[in-house]
């Protein structure tokens, strides 16, 4: 009797319907396994790309910040040289605010005052690791500096080629127009420094961090 029952169960298990159900069950298990593996692989790739993106963003911001610092410190330093006083003469004498400053102080003193201001701005921008709010202030001052130098495109005749037809930038104009990029860089570093000031440990969102 027992052997007959086992034979009947074996016969039932060997029917096509039961085999089909078993194969479907195995197939579902394999499908779930491969989906989980694929999801893990896609998630891992996404996390890796996210990590690389963060590293590249951080490197880019640091390059922009300390590129601005180098520019301001070096350009501010050479404002104490006589040849730089001659180089900036066409720019400052054509701009009403700077022409007034030159008239009050003289060319050399005005150039040195500009040099000191540029050195201070560059130093503030570079101070982000220890004083992020001061760094943001320096970056905002840099925005003003580059907005002023871009105004020379409108006030300096030497910024444009003397040709008929559409206006074309001269060598001086090409030197000035790059300040659009530096103005954008100043805005980026200002935003980065303000974000760092807000998240700085021990200061809180509303606390001053000078």
GROMACS elastic network, one bead per residue, 0.5 to 0.9 nm:
[ bonds ]
;  ai    aj funct       b0    kb
    1     4     6  0.50528   500
    1     5     6  0.63323   500
    1     6     6  0.87924   500
    2     5     6  0.51451   500
    2     6     6  0.63137   500
    2     7     6  0.85816   500
    3     6     6  0.51570   500
    3     7     6  0.61128   500
    3     8     6  0.86124   500
    4     7     6  0.50603   500
    4     8     6  0.62347   500
    4     9     6  0.88053   500
    5     8     6  0.50521   500
    5     9     6  0.63358   500
    5    10     6  0.86338   500
    6     9     6  0.51004   500
    6    10     6  0.61306   500
    6    11     6  0.85012   500
    7    10     6  0.50431   500
    7    11     6  0.60828   500
    7    12     6  0.86282   500
    8    12     6  0.62148   500
    8    13     6  0.86788   500
    9    12     6  0.50336   500
    9    13     6  0.61474   500
    9    14     6  0.85646   500
   10    13     6  0.51003   500
   10    14     6  0.61935   500
   10    15     6  0.88758   500
   11    14     6  0.51613   500
   11    15     6  0.66099   500
   12    15     6  0.54023   500
   12    18     6  0.74504   500
   13    16     6  0.83179   500
   13    17     6  0.86059   500
   13    18     6  0.57606   500
   13    19     6  0.70447   500
   14    17     6  0.84153   500
   14    18     6  0.67925   500
   14    19     6  0.66000   500
   15    18     6  0.56084   500
   15    19     6  0.64462   500
   15    20     6  0.87704   500
   16    19     6  0.51165   500
   16    20     6  0.60595   500
   16    21     6  0.87161   500
   17    20     6  0.50495   500
   17    21     6  0.63096   500
   17    22     6  0.87136   500
   18    21     6  0.51224   500
   18    22     6  0.62324   500
   18    23     6  0.86400   500
   19    22     6  0.51038   500
   19    23     6  0.61752   500
   19    24     6  0.86142   500
   20    23     6  0.51526   500
   20    24     6  0.62019   500
   20    25     6  0.86743   500
   21    24     6  0.50821   500
   21    25     6  0.62249   500
   21    26     6  0.87253   500
   22    25     6  0.51080   500
   22    26     6  0.63132   500
   22    27     6  0.85617   500
   23    26     6  0.51314   500
   23    27     6  0.60159   500
   23    28     6  0.85752   500
   24    28     6  0.60889   500
   24    29     6  0.86184   500
   25    28     6  0.51794   500
   25    29     6  0.63410   500
   25    30     6  0.87380   500
   26    29     6  0.51598   500
   26    30     6  0.62855   500
   26    31     6  0.86235   500
   27    30     6  0.51231   500
   27    31     6  0.60776   500
   27    32     6  0.86498   500
   28    32     6  0.61690   500
   28    33     6  0.85345   500
   29    32     6  0.52434   500
   29    33     6  0.62060   500
   29    34     6  0.87456   500
   30    34     6  0.62009   500
   30    35     6  0.85579   500
   31    34     6  0.52268   500
   31    35     6  0.60959   500
   31    36     6  0.85834   500
   32    35     6  0.50845   500
   32    36     6  0.61346   500
   32    37     6  0.85576   500
   33    36     6  0.52435   500
   33    37     6  0.62116   500
   33    38     6  0.86378   500
   34    38     6  0.59969   500
   34    39     6  0.84500   500
   35    38     6  0.50494   500
   35    39     6  0.60120   500
   35    40     6  0.84913   500
   36    39     6  0.50867   500
   36    40     6  0.61110   500
   36    41     6  0.85548   500
   37    40     6  0.51659   500
   37    41     6  0.61836   500
   37    42     6  0.86808   500
   38    41     6  0.50162   500
   38    42     6  0.60873   500
   38    43     6  0.84281   500
   39    42     6  0.51560   500
   39    43     6  0.59563   500
   39    44     6  0.83705   500
   40    43     6  0.50927   500
   40    44     6  0.59459   500
   40    45     6  0.85242   500
   41    44     6  0.50611   500
   41    45     6  0.61467   500
   41    46     6  0.85818   500
   42    45     6  0.51005   500
   42    46     6  0.61401   500
   42    47     6  0.86536   500
   43    46     6  0.50274   500
   43    47     6  0.61671   500
   43    48     6  0.85442   500
   44    47     6  0.51546   500
   44    48     6  0.61183   500
   44    49     6  0.86015   500
   45    48     6  0.50734   500
   45    49     6  0.61392   500
   45    50     6  0.84957   500
   46    49     6  0.51467   500
   46    50     6  0.60379   500
   46    51     6  0.85748   500
   47    51     6  0.60908   500
   47    52     6  0.85983   500
   48    51     6  0.51086   500
   48    52     6  0.62326   500
   48    53     6  0.85244   500
   49    52     6  0.50905   500
   49    53     6  0.59933   500
   49    54     6  0.85967   500
   50    53     6  0.50068   500
   50    54     6  0.62206   500
   50    55     6  0.87087   500
   51    54     6  0.51770   500
   51    55     6  0.63468   500
   51    56     6  0.87392   500
   52    55     6  0.51075   500
   52    56     6  0.61982   500
   52    57     6  0.85660   500
   53    56     6  0.51250   500
   53    57     6  0.60463   500
   53    58     6  0.85588   500
   54    57     6  0.50539   500
   54    58     6  0.61068   500
   54    59     6  0.85304   500
   55    58     6  0.51975   500
   55    59     6  0.61404   500
   55    60     6  0.85430   500
   56    59     6  0.50533   500
   56    60     6  0.59962   500
   56    61     6  0.86152   500
   57    60     6  0.50561   500
   57    61     6  0.61973   500
   57    62     6  0.85941   500
   58    61     6  0.52747   500
   58    62     6  0.61908   500
   58    63     6  0.85858   500
   59    62     6  0.51763   500
   59    63     6  0.61017   500
   59    64     6  0.86345   500
   60    63     6  0.50988   500
   60    64     6  0.61918   500
   60    65     6  0.85866   500
   61    64     6  0.50979   500
   61    65     6  0.60569   500
   61    66     6  0.86441   500
   61   185     6  0.86637   500
   61   188     6  0.77665   500
   61   189     6  0.70239   500
   61   192     6  0.79873   500
   62    65     6  0.50630   500
   62    66     6  0.60995   500
   62    67     6  0.81345   500
   62   189     6  0.86910   500
   63    66     6  0.55138   500
   63    67     6  0.57187   500
   63    68     6  0.84553   500
   64    67     6  0.50719   500
   64    68     6  0.62196   500
   64    69     6  0.87102   500
   64   182     6  0.87449   500
   64   185     6  0.62921   500
   64   186     6  0.83455   500
   64   188     6  0.84993   500
   64   189     6  0.74877   500
   65    68     6  0.52995   500
   65    69     6  0.64092   500
   65    70     6  0.89065   500
   65   125     6  0.69595   500
   65   126     6  0.69937   500
   65   139     6  0.88956   500
   65   185     6  0.76225   500
   65   186     6  0.78717   500
   65   188     6  0.86926   500
   65   189     6  0.60617   500
   66    70     6  0.61000   500
   66    71     6  0.84433   500
   66   122     6  0.87139   500
   66   125     6  0.79575   500
   66   126     6  0.64876   500
   67    70     6  0.52212   500
   67    71     6  0.62217   500
   67    72     6  0.87068   500
   68    71     6  0.50628   500
   68    72     6  0.61445   500
   68    73     6  0.85334   500
   68   122     6  0.68463   500
   68   125     6  0.77214   500
   68   126     6  0.85176   500
   68   139     6  0.89775   500
   68   142     6  0.87971   500
   68   182     6  0.76100   500
   68   185     6  0.79352   500
   68   186     6  0.77678   500
   69    72     6  0.53242   500
   69    73     6  0.60819   500
   69    74     6  0.84589   500
   69   119     6  0.85167   500
   69   121     6  0.80492   500
   69   123     6  0.66892   500
   69   124     6  0.84843   500
   69   125     6  0.63646   500
   69   126     6  0.59967   500
   70    73     6  0.52800   500
   70    74     6  0.59429   500
   70    75     6  0.82779   500
   70   122     6  0.72617   500
   71    74     6  0.54066   500
   71    75     6  0.58567   500
   71    76     6  0.81182   500
   71   118     6  0.89617   500
   71   122     6  0.76749   500
   72    75     6  0.52870   500
   72    76     6  0.56628   500
   72    77     6  0.82782   500
   72   115     6  0.85900   500
   72   118     6  0.52726   500
   72   119     6  0.58262   500
   72   120     6  0.84203   500
   72   121     6  0.70057   500
   72   123     6  0.83097   500
   72   142     6  0.88940   500
   73    76     6  0.51448   500
   73    77     6  0.60216   500
   73    78     6  0.88113   500
   73   115     6  0.84411   500
   73   118     6  0.65826   500
   73   120     6  0.81423   500
   73   121     6  0.83536   500
   73   122     6  0.56900   500
   73   123     6  0.75128   500
   74    77     6  0.50424   500
   74    78     6  0.64147   500
   74    79     6  0.88517   500
   74   118     6  0.88670   500
   74   119     6  0.79631   500
   75    78     6  0.53849   500
   75    79     6  0.65427   500
   75   115     6  0.71848   500
   75   118     6  0.73937   500
   75   119     6  0.81452   500
   76    79     6  0.53485   500
   76    80     6  0.77697   500
   76   111     6  0.89766   500
   76   112     6  0.80688   500
   76   114     6  0.70618   500
   76   116     6  0.62834   500
   76   117     6  0.74552   500
   76   119     6  0.52785   500
   76   120     6  0.88111   500
   76   122     6  0.87364   500
   77    80     6  0.61125   500
   77    81     6  0.79783   500
   77   112     6  0.86825   500
   77   115     6  0.61068   500
   77   116     6  0.79078   500
   77   118     6  0.84241   500
   77   119     6  0.72128   500
   78    81     6  0.52415   500
   78    82     6  0.85492   500
   78    83     6  0.85549   500
   78    84     6  0.63954   500
   78    85     6  0.89179   500
   78   112     6  0.89305   500
   78   115     6  0.74267   500
   79    82     6  0.77740   500
   79    83     6  0.85922   500
   79    84     6  0.57014   500
   79    85     6  0.66213   500
   79   108     6  0.84947   500
   79   111     6  0.55291   500
   79   112     6  0.56007   500
   79   113     6  0.84791   500
   79   114     6  0.72249   500
   79   115     6  0.50214   500
   79   116     6  0.84203   500
   80    83     6  0.88627   500
   80    84     6  0.74773   500
   80    85     6  0.78088   500
   80   108     6  0.76850   500
   80   109     6  0.88623   500
   80   111     6  0.69587   500
   80   112     6  0.54653   500
   80   115     6  0.69527   500
   81    84     6  0.55281   500
   81    85     6  0.67383   500
   81   108     6  0.87916   500
   81   111     6  0.89730   500
   81   112     6  0.87724   500
   82    85     6  0.51280   500
   82    86     6  0.66371   500
   82    87     6  0.88219   500
   82   108     6  0.76420   500
   83    86     6  0.51788   500
   83    87     6  0.62472   500
   83    88     6  0.89260   500
   84    88     6  0.62167   500
   84    89     6  0.84635   500
   84   111     6  0.82283   500
   85    88     6  0.55712   500
   85    89     6  0.62342   500
   85   107     6  0.67414   500
   85   108     6  0.64333   500
   85   111     6  0.62411   500
   85   112     6  0.88755   500
   86    89     6  0.52011   500
   86    90     6  0.80603   500
   86   107     6  0.87594   500
   87    90     6  0.72575   500
   87    91     6  0.82851   500
   88    91     6  0.53156   500
   88    92     6  0.62071   500
   88    93     6  0.84530   500
   88   111     6  0.83675   500
   89    92     6  0.54355   500
   89    93     6  0.58597   500
   89    94     6  0.83823   500
   89   107     6  0.78646   500
   90    93     6  0.55598   500
   90    94     6  0.62365   500
   90    95     6  0.88701   500
   90   156     6  0.70722   500
   90   157     6  0.87282   500
   90   158     6  0.76936   500
   91    94     6  0.55576   500
   91    95     6  0.65769   500
   91    98     6  0.85239   500
   91   149     6  0.86360   500
   91   152     6  0.63568   500
   91   155     6  0.79142   500
   91   156     6  0.59360   500
   91   158     6  0.85097   500
   91   159     6  0.89904   500
   92    95     6  0.52849   500
   92    96     6  0.79440   500
   92    97     6  0.82030   500
   92    98     6  0.50779   500
   92    99     6  0.56239   500
   92   101     6  0.88020   500
   92   102     6  0.77046   500
   92   152     6  0.82172   500
   92   156     6  0.85733   500
   93    96     6  0.73595   500
   93    97     6  0.89965   500
   93    98     6  0.66331   500
   93   100     6  0.84200   500
   93   102     6  0.75902   500
   93   156     6  0.86149   500
   94    98     6  0.79422   500
   94    99     6  0.66707   500
   94   152     6  0.78024   500
   94   155     6  0.57054   500
   94   156     6  0.55121   500
   94   157     6  0.79881   500
   95    98     6  0.54606   500
   95    99     6  0.57303   500
   95   100     6  0.84753   500
   95   151     6  0.81476   500
   95   152     6  0.67006   500
   95   154     6  0.88559   500
   95   155     6  0.56351   500
   95   156     6  0.72014   500
   96    99     6  0.50444   500
   96   100     6  0.61333   500
   96   101     6  0.87193   500
   96   155     6  0.83605   500
   97   100     6  0.52362   500
   97   101     6  0.64582   500
   97   102     6  0.88618   500
   98   102     6  0.61584   500
   98   103     6  0.84738   500
   98   110     6  0.84791   500
   99   102     6  0.50656   500
   99   103     6  0.60866   500
   99   104     6  0.86553   500
  100   104     6  0.62897   500
  100   105     6  0.87573   500
  101   104     6  0.51470   500
  101   105     6  0.61203   500
  101   106     6  0.76385   500
  101   107     6  0.86067   500
  101   110     6  0.64704   500
  102   105     6  0.52677   500
  102   107     6  0.52745   500
  102   108     6  0.83504   500
  102   109     6  0.79392   500
  102   110     6  0.56097   500
  102   111     6  0.83233   500
  103   106     6  0.56797   500
  103   107     6  0.78593   500
  103   110     6  0.88903   500
  104   110     6  0.83894   500
  105   108     6  0.78282   500
  105   109     6  0.56302   500
  105   110     6  0.56746   500
  106   109     6  0.56686   500
  106   110     6  0.60000   500
  106   111     6  0.85323   500
  107   110     6  0.52466   500
  107   111     6  0.60536   500
  107   112     6  0.86176   500
  108   111     6  0.51369   500
  108   112     6  0.61772   500
  108   113     6  0.85851   500
  109   112     6  0.50586   500
  109   113     6  0.60609   500
  109   114     6  0.85768   500
  110   113     6  0.50692   500
  110   114     6  0.62581   500
  110   115     6  0.85772   500
  111   114     6  0.51081   500
  111   115     6  0.61408   500
  111   116     6  0.87552   500
  112   116     6  0.61560   500
  112   117     6  0.85488   500
  113   116     6  0.52005   500
  113   117     6  0.62826   500
  113   118     6  0.86972   500
  114   117     6  0.50963   500
  114   118     6  0.61950   500
  114   119     6  0.86853   500
  115   118     6  0.51357   500
  115   119     6  0.62241   500
  115   120     6  0.86431   500
  116   119     6  0.51488   500
  116   120     6  0.62060   500
  116   121     6  0.86458   500
  117   120     6  0.51461   500
  117   121     6  0.61831   500
  117   122     6  0.86416   500
  118   121     6  0.50478   500
  118   122     6  0.60922   500
  118   123     6  0.85282   500
  118   142     6  0.83984   500
  118   145     6  0.85079   500
  119   122     6  0.51283   500
  119   123     6  0.61153   500
  119   124     6  0.86259   500
  120   123     6  0.51267   500
  120   124     6  0.62024   500
  120   125     6  0.87101   500
  120   138     6  0.79639   500
  121   124     6  0.51859   500
  121   125     6  0.62711   500
  121   126     6  0.87438   500
  121   135     6  0.86332   500
  121   137     6  0.84769   500
  121   139     6  0.73453   500
  121   141     6  0.66955   500
  121   142     6  0.66589   500
  122   125     6  0.52188   500
  122   126     6  0.63470   500
  122   127     6  0.88031   500
  122   138     6  0.70359   500
  122   139     6  0.83826   500
  122   142     6  0.82843   500
  123   126     6  0.52171   500
  123   127     6  0.63451   500
  123   135     6  0.82448   500
  123   138     6  0.78301   500
  124   127     6  0.51153   500
  124   128     6  0.75556   500
  124   131     6  0.83812   500
  124   132     6  0.89112   500
  124   134     6  0.59913   500
  124   136     6  0.79128   500
  124   137     6  0.73628   500
  124   139     6  0.77113   500
  125   128     6  0.64079   500
  125   132     6  0.85257   500
  125   134     6  0.75272   500
  125   136     6  0.68137   500
  125   137     6  0.77517   500
  125   139     6  0.56915   500
  125   142     6  0.86447   500
  125   186     6  0.89128   500
  125   189     6  0.79078   500
  125   190     6  0.83921   500
  125   193     6  0.87364   500
  126   129     6  0.78254   500
  126   135     6  0.65330   500
  126   138     6  0.85774   500
  127   130     6  0.57660   500
  127   131     6  0.55578   500
  127   132     6  0.66831   500
  127   133     6  0.89832   500
  127   134     6  0.70900   500
  127   135     6  0.54346   500
  127   138     6  0.89336   500
  128   131     6  0.50800   500
  128   133     6  0.74376   500
  128   134     6  0.72746   500
  128   136     6  0.77035   500
  128   193     6  0.62044   500
  128   196     6  0.81700   500
  128   197     6  0.87414   500
  129   132     6  0.63303   500
  129   135     6  0.86769   500
  129   193     6  0.88659   500
  129   196     6  0.87536   500
  130   135     6  0.89008   500
  130   209     6  0.89001   500
  130   210     6  0.85537   500
  131   134     6  0.54132   500
  131   135     6  0.62480   500
  131   136     6  0.88133   500
  131   193     6  0.86973   500
  131   197     6  0.78989   500
  131   209     6  0.61933   500
  131   210     6  0.53342   500
  132   136     6  0.61641   500
  132   137     6  0.86425   500
  132   190     6  0.89877   500
  132   192     6  0.86728   500
  132   194     6  0.65143   500
  132   195     6  0.85037   500
  132   196     6  0.62836   500
  132   197     6  0.52542   500
  132   200     6  0.87063   500
  132   209     6  0.68664   500
  132   210     6  0.72032   500
  133   137     6  0.62980   500
  133   138     6  0.86875   500
  133   190     6  0.87077   500
  133   193     6  0.63897   500
  133   194     6  0.60446   500
  133   196     6  0.83214   500
  133   197     6  0.59043   500
  133   208     6  0.75984   500
  133   209     6  0.57605   500
  133   210     6  0.56869   500
  134   138     6  0.62972   500
  134   139     6  0.87162   500
  134   193     6  0.84471   500
  134   209     6  0.77086   500
  134   210     6  0.55382   500
  135   138     6  0.50009   500
  135   139     6  0.62576   500
  135   140     6  0.86675   500
  135   189     6  0.82663   500
  135   190     6  0.71652   500
  135   193     6  0.61883   500
  135   194     6  0.83179   500
  135   210     6  0.88023   500
  136   139     6  0.50354   500
  136   140     6  0.62021   500
  136   141     6  0.85667   500
  136   186     6  0.89578   500
  136   187     6  0.89525   500
  136   189     6  0.70272   500
  136   191     6  0.71459   500
  136   192     6  0.78720   500
  136   193     6  0.51570   500
  136   194     6  0.59428   500
  136   197     6  0.89042   500
  137   140     6  0.51203   500
  137   141     6  0.61833   500
  137   142     6  0.86075   500
  137   190     6  0.72251   500
  137   193     6  0.89170   500
  138   142     6  0.61950   500
  138   143     6  0.87656   500
  138   186     6  0.87147   500
  138   190     6  0.78094   500
  139   143     6  0.64084   500
  139   144     6  0.88760   500
  139   185     6  0.86755   500
  139   186     6  0.50654   500
  139   187     6  0.67364   500
  139   188     6  0.84689   500
  139   189     6  0.62507   500
  139   190     6  0.50185   500
  139   191     6  0.88089   500
  139   193     6  0.86244   500
  140   144     6  0.66610   500
  140   145     6  0.88196   500
  140   186     6  0.67279   500
  140   187     6  0.68952   500
  140   189     6  0.87850   500
  140   190     6  0.62098   500
  141   144     6  0.51119   500
  141   145     6  0.63405   500
  141   146     6  0.88566   500
  141   186     6  0.85588   500
  142   146     6  0.61830   500
  142   147     6  0.84045   500
  142   182     6  0.85538   500
  142   183     6  0.72196   500
  142   186     6  0.60560   500
  142   187     6  0.85597   500
  143   146     6  0.53566   500
  143   147     6  0.60614   500
  143   148     6  0.85651   500
  143   182     6  0.81869   500
  143   183     6  0.52917   500
  143   184     6  0.79444   500
  143   185     6  0.87262   500
  143   186     6  0.57506   500
  143   187     6  0.67751   500
  144   147     6  0.50629   500
  144   148     6  0.61436   500
  144   149     6  0.87270   500
  144   183     6  0.83329   500
  145   148     6  0.51551   500
  145   149     6  0.63635   500
  145   150     6  0.87095   500
  145   183     6  0.83742   500
  146   150     6  0.60217   500
  146   151     6  0.85099   500
  146   179     6  0.57966   500
  146   180     6  0.73834   500
  146   182     6  0.70345   500
  146   183     6  0.55997   500
  146   186     6  0.88231   500
  147   150     6  0.51468   500
  147   151     6  0.63581   500
  147   179     6  0.79968   500
  147   180     6  0.81527   500
  147   183     6  0.71206   500
  148   151     6  0.51438   500
  148   152     6  0.70751   500
  149   152     6  0.53726   500
  149   153     6  0.77620   500
  149   176     6  0.67935   500
  149   177     6  0.88243   500
  149   179     6  0.73247   500
  150   153     6  0.56775   500
  150   154     6  0.78692   500
  150   176     6  0.61978   500
  150   177     6  0.66282   500
  150   178     6  0.88014   500
  150   179     6  0.65509   500
  150   180     6  0.73854   500
  151   154     6  0.55077   500
  151   155     6  0.66084   500
  151   156     6  0.85941   500
  152   156     6  0.53170   500
  152   157     6  0.88390   500
  152   159     6  0.77731   500
  152   173     6  0.85467   500
  152   176     6  0.75690   500
  153   156     6  0.57982   500
  153   157     6  0.79694   500
  153   158     6  0.87619   500
  153   159     6  0.58657   500
  153   160     6  0.79974   500
  153   169     6  0.89842   500
  153   172     6  0.88956   500
  153   173     6  0.63991   500
  153   176     6  0.70015   500
  153   177     6  0.76875   500
  154   157     6  0.78142   500
  154   159     6  0.81826   500
  155   159     6  0.84995   500
  156   159     6  0.55943   500
  156   160     6  0.80821   500
  156   173     6  0.87215   500
  157   160     6  0.61405   500
  157   161     6  0.85687   500
  157   162     6  0.89786   500
  158   161     6  0.72824   500
  158   162     6  0.86756   500
  158   169     6  0.89321   500
  158   170     6  0.69851   500
  158   171     6  0.85692   500
  158   172     6  0.65976   500
  158   173     6  0.74702   500
  159   168     6  0.87211   500
  159   169     6  0.60211   500
  159   170     6  0.52929   500
  159   171     6  0.71354   500
  159   174     6  0.76982   500
  159   175     6  0.87713   500
  159   176     6  0.80158   500
  160   163     6  0.86029   500
  160   167     6  0.67307   500
  160   168     6  0.56935   500
  160   171     6  0.81790   500
  160   172     6  0.77260   500
  160   173     6  0.61421   500
  161   164     6  0.89753   500
  161   167     6  0.69250   500
  161   168     6  0.54569   500
  161   169     6  0.57679   500
  161   170     6  0.50010   500
  161   171     6  0.86020   500
  161   173     6  0.87795   500
  162   167     6  0.80864   500
  162   168     6  0.81592   500
  162   170     6  0.86571   500
  163   166     6  0.78797   500
  163   167     6  0.71853   500
  163   168     6  0.76755   500
  164   167     6  0.76043   500
  165   168     6  0.89133   500
  168   173     6  0.85893   500
  169   172     6  0.75153   500
  169   174     6  0.59262   500
  169   177     6  0.87895   500
  170   174     6  0.61522   500
  170   175     6  0.85829   500
  171   174     6  0.51021   500
  171   175     6  0.62970   500
  171   176     6  0.87844   500
  172   175     6  0.50736   500
  172   176     6  0.63743   500
  172   177     6  0.88221   500
  173   176     6  0.50296   500
  173   177     6  0.60726   500
  173   178     6  0.89128   500
  174   177     6  0.53177   500
  174   178     6  0.68259   500
  175   178     6  0.61222   500
  175   179     6  0.79856   500
  176   179     6  0.58091   500
  176   180     6  0.83074   500
  177   180     6  0.59616   500
  177   181     6  0.82419   500
  178   181     6  0.56456   500
  178   182     6  0.68962   500
  178   183     6  0.89239   500
  179   183     6  0.58922   500
  179   184     6  0.84673   500
  180   183     6  0.51110   500
  180   184     6  0.64108   500
  180   185     6  0.87016   500
  181   184     6  0.51493   500
  181   185     6  0.61999   500
  181   186     6  0.86899   500
  182   186     6  0.61312   500
  182   187     6  0.86823   500
  183   186     6  0.50804   500
  183   187     6  0.64585   500
  183   188     6  0.88186   500
  184   187     6  0.51276   500
  184   188     6  0.63329   500
  184   189     6  0.87712   500
  185   188     6  0.50834   500
  185   189     6  0.62404   500
  185   190     6  0.85660   500
  186   189     6  0.52117   500
  186   190     6  0.60853   500
  186   191     6  0.86524   500
  187   190     6  0.50824   500
  187   191     6  0.62642   500
  187   192     6  0.86283   500
  188   191     6  0.52199   500
  188   192     6  0.61557   500
  188   193     6  0.86401   500
  189   193     6  0.60284   500
  189   194     6  0.85178   500
  190   193     6  0.52187   500
  190   194     6  0.61904   500
  190   195     6  0.86232   500
  191   194     6  0.51813   500
  191   195     6  0.61656   500
  191   196     6  0.86163   500
  192   195     6  0.51742   500
  192   196     6  0.62269   500
  192   197     6  0.87028   500
  193   197     6  0.61661   500
  193   198     6  0.87253   500
  194   198     6  0.63120   500
  194   199     6  0.88057   500
  195   198     6  0.51909   500
  195   199     6  0.64035   500
  195   200     6  0.85611   500
  196   199     6  0.52724   500
  196   200     6  0.58510   500
  197   200     6  0.52027   500
  197   201     6  0.88442   500
  197   203     6  0.78572   500
  197   204     6  0.84983   500
  197   205     6  0.77199   500
  197   207     6  0.87932   500
  197   208     6  0.83166   500
  197   209     6  0.66257   500
  198   201     6  0.86633   500
  198   203     6  0.75862   500
  198   204     6  0.64497   500
  198   206     6  0.75732   500
  198   207     6  0.82595   500
  198   209     6  0.89685   500
  199   202     6  0.88182   500
  199   203     6  0.78739   500
  199   204     6  0.71112   500
  199   205     6  0.70521   500
  200   203     6  0.59477   500
  200   204     6  0.71423   500
  200   205     6  0.84524   500
  200   209     6  0.86095   500
  201   204     6  0.71338   500
  202   207     6  0.89243   500
  203   206     6  0.76455   500
  203   207     6  0.52907   500
  203   208     6  0.71113   500
  203   209     6  0.68811   500
  204   207     6  0.53919   500
  204   208     6  0.84850   500
  205   208     6  0.84851   500
